Every structure is written in structure tokens, then in C-alpha cells.
Amino acid sequence: MRTIDDLDVAGRRVFVRADLNVPLDGERITDDGRIRAALPTITALRERGARVVVGAHLGRPKGRVAPEFSLGPVAARLGELLGADVRFAADTAGESARATAAALADGEVAVLENLRFEPGETSKDDAERGEFADRLAALADLYVGDGFGAVHRKHASVVDLPQRLPHAVGGLVLAEVEVLHRLTGDPRRPYVVVLGGAKVSDKLAVIDNLLGTADRLIIGGGMVFTFLKAKGYEVGRSMLEEDQVPVVAEYIDRAEREGVELVLPVDIVAADAFAADSPHAAVAADAIPADRLGLDIGPESGALFAAKLADAKTVFWNGPMGVFEMAAFAGGTRALAQGLIDSDAFTVVGGGDSAAAVRALGFDEAAFGHISTGGGASLEYLEGKTLPGIQALAD
């Protein structure tokens, strides 16, 4: 793949597909990590005299204009971080976008409105995606793919647009791919994978693949209750995917057959309700009261998980251990993150909620080997899938 160093960008309009899909509370950005991650590529292009047109998405507006998903607040924050004015187009590829892109001077930056406001961005119809890509291509002379969080999507701005313009990979995507190659190539062992988050169904494919590559698999978060149920335990009113219990039971058996150590919590923080102030207590993982729901792994589990990280040489972590946004249920995620820091391993935090948790809980990002910006893309890479956005940049 060509990099931005291979492009002659001075005085030319460069479309940068970034990942600016940040969490919002109204118009307030609660975690600007993905905006910060986009800065190095945008800054490098500015310094070389490029006229930078940034395209990105926010949320899932499903092809309609939805003000609550506007990238306006993101453009303002990007300007603050760059220390420069950032123009904002009121549409994606219409009159405002064309005028805004045309008005850029060397070194200036503009952000287009949410690309997913256009049905063509996410359409499964090649012609509809292609028509939108044609309109986007008219805004620029060159293309740089730097939105790792979207490279697993066959979307117009990710796959079709680089087919229409001279293109290169951005620094962020290049770094992400290099790190993930370390995990899938020949990782230093013991290789430990920690999976959390809400749904086990989101992780089945990666678990299937990791049972052939990882030495140890640690499970927490909402998905753990399907594992506990598969072992015959009561899980109360905890999150449960009943239809996945047979599949998970087979994975438990397979891990034993293939010599992969599967580590589950020994205790759970069980609460009366899904609320920050709900009465709660740590209980044994095999003794969750029928009228309670688990919202975090317990303190003994946090200590156990940290101990299981101590001898690791490579660790990949995707998904929090509990509802870390509520202080009462953040202890497990905090203990796990600290365990990663205390280990001597090369540690990769797999994007999304995990990266947000690291920042929300006050950890120094530099203490980890790599913090990914793309949880879903990272998982699909580890599943062994071909990522359409990466393939498009390689062509």
C-alpha cells in the first residue's frame, strides 16, 4: 500500500476518510479519543500544503438527516485540537460541500456533514454506492484512508471512493494493521485474549478463531453470563443470550480439548436493578440470586484476571468487564486495565468501549502498547476476515 509520503499533496484537495464516530451527550463530546487519533495524518497533510476534506460518520442515522448525529460539534472540536479554523459543510456532497471544498486554501481543513445521512453511503446496491462515491470524488483530487473503525464496512466512502481517486493509506490505519499483524502472525507467548462487552453473539467468530491461536482466554462483561449458564449456573436476571448457550457449551469443551485455558469470573457484582445507585453485593459466580442481575465481575475475579495476565507476553483486550460508566460497577474493568499495565506484555486495547474505559477511568494511554480506534474492525481482522477498506487501499 502507498502511504501519504508517496502522494504529491501540495495545493491539492485530499479527501481523508477518518473515523470521528465519538460518543455524544447532546452536543457535548464525552470522549474525543478518535478525533485525537485522526490528528497526525491531518496535520501531516496540512504541513505539506494539502487542502484537506475530511469525511466521516457518526452513529447510525440510516440514510436520513438526523440533527442529533451532526458532525458539527466534532468539526468544532477538531478545530480546537488543531489550533486552526475548520470549515464545516452543511451537507455531504451537495452545494455546501462543493463550495466549502472549492474555497479551501493550502493547509486548510474542512469537515463534511455525516456521510451516513446519504442512503448511498451504506447501500448494498453497487450502483447507488457508486453514484454517491462519484459525487464525493468530485470534491477532491486524492484519497487517504485513515478511518480504521470503518474499514470492515463495504461503504461508499471506504471502498468505492478510493477506486475513483489516486489513494494511499493514512498513518493511523497503517499503525493499526501493523499491530494486528503482530497478533495474528507470530505473537510472543503466552498470548492472552480478554473479551468482555455485552453480547457473546458479537464475539463468537473471533472466539472460534482464537481457540486455535491464543494460549489463554479470559471472559468477562455481559457476555460471561451465557458462559456461566452453559456451565449450568443460575444467572438471575443478568444479560443472557439463551440461544447461544449450546454454542458456548461447545466452545468450553473445545477449549479444554485444545489446551486453551479458559478463565471465567469466580464472583460477580449482583445488583437489584440496572441503576448507578442500586443496592449491590459481590456473590459467587455460581450463586447469583434469581432476582438479581450481574453488572460487573467481582473483586476476587479482578485479582484472578490480573494474576492470569502477569506472565503474558502478548495481550489483546476487547470489551469492558462491567458497566464501567457507573462507578459502583467499574471495579472489574479498572482491575483488568491495571493488570495489563502491570504485566510485561505487549498490550493491545481493542477499541470502542475498552478504549473509552481506559480514558474514563483515568489511565495513562501511554501505559498500553497500542489503543485501537476500531473495535469491530479489530475483531474481524482477528477472525481472519478480509477487510474491504484495507483491500481497497491495497489495489
Steps between C-alpha positions, in 0.01 A plus 500: 500500500614852424527738796438874508875549451453360149243765406573847362242688706612864483218721374273201443174405665542181702194309619584341835258227609536527878326327789341776707219287643520638852245467783279805552288621790281745311763711324769425761771256395560263792812335356707668226751216465416428138533867406844510662598184315418669168726799568840365386391422144300822462788703644757335273290579193444861610870553555567386144250748357206270440144628497341244730138388461404271789216252461367290787187355657335526840252249637242325285264755345402241236521718194300795629594843632489474879620815683597301809766328289645815345878521479484872584625454859774269373620758247514761775704269725733411215566872450579541869747212493664620178513857623356612167169587340321196360226564247182295524285405202128479569461198271705201385549550128256771405523874440648580842762224476604610150529866600685419821753274328555748218568783744779322686849650486823305547520354850132557579254236622130441447267238646201371304168425667438142615551272199235262626235767445520378137331166420775431247771484765381173653293362212542135401431602141827555312350759266354709783828494690686580182283804425574643845870419461502691169366810675757468778780450248411834340600671824864388496805406298640231729373257763650393832339216696554563869174390663594162643171471688319479164732285287293187566199667332430485126394864491530756223759721670704197610501271197355676193663842537864379502423320172432842346801697625875448542517367855722419794472365852511743791733466795229387740379211284858400423585484871184302579572240232860462612391439860232249406746318278715450810202333668414271209850427372724359769412665833734467796357245741317452724243676283198601710172634360249676726144535369218691663214720393131428478426232242674167457346474151720793392810303599421144388703511179806647666477247786484223242819627337681576827450148630762407243746780574472632858653329802251644747154650459353719776128575486314780682230760436138431416598217266632292792152409619444286193820314593386461861160374382676250272673365810162451663510802735212725600546846346190671639384795292843556348548555128463163330488379140317176558525391137880512519535276805553179296766670284681634805485159667676353198766772517560420866553134410717589202724727706569209734570264210739741330685603814381862507457618857153652538473735797156603628412723798479340843279776638253751359371838620124439503255790527128544552465713187691651210562830677803684638355511852356148507577286807766246403740245641765259379378139484656175382473456122306178553261655752345808335159560663208438264364852559828684434708586194876506460649836403872437556749231584577489873821595684627141519455469126686827443793364698481166318496663157796721591691192615423327169656798319818506706698251288358610163723624221217612270149612604201606292207647691159580352198586713458632857448266793188678624292815474804721553300819435348450847760535776356212702558261211836624367725301734543200274599704196737706714665187642542351155650818352743524790591135444592577142717790610675294768582217259809498280290415197446684175145616569236589240175663608245413234311821440146612575385474859834360619687807379231725646529319833876552510451873464191527721672318786800730484769267369798633305454385140877487459510216756349265240677368193227607261146633534297421191232728360296220344351227714292333229777527241753356745278203576435425134874516429560251782226279353715478188260695283606720209413861585349673193646840584852359529462304178386816319812687615725214389359493145 
